[in-house]
Amino acid sequence: MPNARVIRDIKARHGVRASEIARRAYLFVARNETLSPQVRHHAQLQLNTFERYTRPTTVKNRCVESGRGRGIISEFGLSRFQFRLKALAGELPGVNKASW
């Protein structure tokens, strides 16, 4: 069963993906200084109506096993500790313990 933080992050990723085009269009209009202030203001109001989980800044890399938000190895989506445990158990293909 995934951690609640992981579920929240998955929800945020889905929301960002679903509303990315509309958000970018409104952002372009809101920041375009050649347009009239009324149009830019209306675009900004539309941006403010989007949900919380449609903002790209809400997406955070998290460990899929433990939900930890720091020390993530992005190739595998695991925290350092979980990566080490899985690598030593031989559960990650192509990962070997270094020895020299």
Number of C-alpha atoms within 10 A of each C-alpha: 5 11 14 11 17 20 14 15 20 17 16 22 18 14 20 21 13 12 16 13 11 13 19 12 12 18 16 13 19 22 13 13 10 8 11 11 12 10 13 20 14 14 19 16 13 15 18 10 8 14 12 13 19 20 18 16 10 16 18 16 20 22 26 20 15 16 19 19 15 13 13 20 15 11 6 11 15 24 22 14 14 18 20 15 12 14 16 13 9 13 11 14 8 7 13 10 8 5 4 2
